Amino acid sequence: LGALIADRSVIDEVEKILDCMQICPARPLQLALAPLLPSLRQDLAEQSAKFSKRHDIFRDTLQGSGWEVGASGAYFAIIKHPFKDVPGVEVCKRLASQCGVVLLPLANFAPPGDSAWDNWMRVSVANVGEEKLREAATRIRESGKVLGYE
């Protein structure tokens, strides 16, 4: 909590930082505040149901494709690609350029030298409607053919 008076260019940059902090709060803080949320936001159940439905759509569309949904939360799902010996960073670049789907490689979030996350990616389900999400998941599902990995 606080206030800031600054030039518009500084405010724009601060807003980016605040957006990241609000989208990705620390896990202990999330756990501590979870019991209070229903009383603070009456639409919480509605939002939760909306995001749960989007996760279901995404997971159901990918099912049986070889892509693994490892985890999912309110805004993001973590998925693993099925392509042997292909770095996730390369898959993400090619998905963006050839399939029109933007994912973030989890290698970007891992410590240097930690290869455990090389095949994992993060996808947002929060900022897209159900039909667009289904279309994106279908493109991901069929990407092996498009990218020449199958």
TAHUQUI-V67378 format. One record per residue. N is the residue number from 1. PHI is phi as a letter, one per 30 degrees, with the letter a starting at -180 (* if undefined). OMEGA is omega as a letter, one per 40 degrees, with the letter a starting at -180 (none if undefined). BURIAL is + if it has 9 or more other C-alpha atoms within 8 Angstrom, else -. Layout:
# TAHUQUI-V67378
N_PHI_OMEGA_BURIAL + N_PHI_OMEGA_BURIAL
This chain:
# TAHUQUI-V67378
1_*_i_- + 2_l_i_- + 3_b_i_- + 4_b_i_- + 5_c_a_- + 6_a_i_- + 7_d_a_- + 8_e_a_- + 9_d_i_- + 10_d_i_- + 11_e_i_+ + 12_e_a_- + 13_d_i_- + 14_d_i_- + 15_d_i_- + 16_d_i_- + 17_d_i_- + 18_d_i_- + 19_e_i_- + 20_d_a_- + 21_d_a_- + 22_d_i_- + 23_d_a_- + 24_b_i_- + 25_d_a_- + 26_d_a_- + 27_e_i_- + 28_e_i_- + 29_d_i_- + 30_e_a_+ + 31_d_a_- + 32_d_a_- + 33_d_a_- + 34_e_a_- + 35_d_a_- + 36_d_a_- + 37_e_i_+ + 38_e_a_+ + 39_d_a_- + 40_d_a_- + 41_b_a_- + 42_d_a_- + 43_d_a_- + 44_e_a_+ + 45_d_i_- + 46_d_i_- + 47_d_i_- + 48_d_i_+ + 49_d_i_- + 50_d_a_- + 51_d_i_+ + 52_d_i_+ + 53_d_i_- + 54_d_i_+ + 55_d_i_+ + 56_d_i_- + 57_e_a_+ + 58_d_a_+ + 59_d_a_+ + 60_d_a_- + 61_d_i_+ + 62_d_a_+ + 63_e_i_- + 64_i_a_- + 65_c_a_- + 66_j_i_- + 67_d_a_+ + 68_c_i_+ + 69_c_a_+ + 70_d_a_- + 71_a_i_- + 72_b_i_+ + 73_b_a_- + 74_d_a_- + 75_c_a_+ + 76_b_i_+ + 77_b_i_+ + 78_c_a_+ + 79_b_i_+ + 80_c_i_+ + 81_d_a_+ + 82_c_a_- + 83_d_a_- + 84_d_i_- + 85_i_i_- + 86_c_a_- + 87_d_i_- + 88_e_i_+ + 89_d_i_+ + 90_d_i_- + 91_e_i_+ + 92_d_i_+ + 93_d_a_+ + 94_d_i_+ + 95_d_i_+ + 96_d_a_+ + 97_d_a_- + 98_c_a_- + 99_c_i_+ + 100_i_i_- + 101_b_a_+ + 102_c_i_+ + 103_b_i_+ + 104_c_i_+ + 105_d_i_+ + 106_d_i_+ + 107_e_i_+ + 108_d_a_- + 109_c_a_- + 110_c_i_- + 111_d_i_- + 112_e_i_- + 113_i_i_- + 114_d_a_- + 115_c_a_- + 116_d_a_- + 117_c_a_+ + 118_e_a_+ + 119_c_a_+ + 120_c_a_+ + 121_b_i_+ + 122_c_i_+ + 123_b_i_+ + 124_c_i_+ + 125_c_a_+ + 126_d_a_+ + 127_c_a_- + 128_b_i_- + 129_d_a_- + 130_d_a_- + 131_d_i_- + 132_d_i_- + 133_d_i_+ + 134_d_i_+ + 135_d_i_- + 136_d_i_+ + 137_d_i_+ + 138_d_i_+ + 139_d_i_+ + 140_d_a_+ + 141_e_a_+ + 142_c_a_+ + 143_d_i_+ + 144_e_i_+ + 145_d_a_- + 146_d_a_+ + 147_d_i_+ + 148_i_a_- + 149_c_a_- + 150_c_none_-
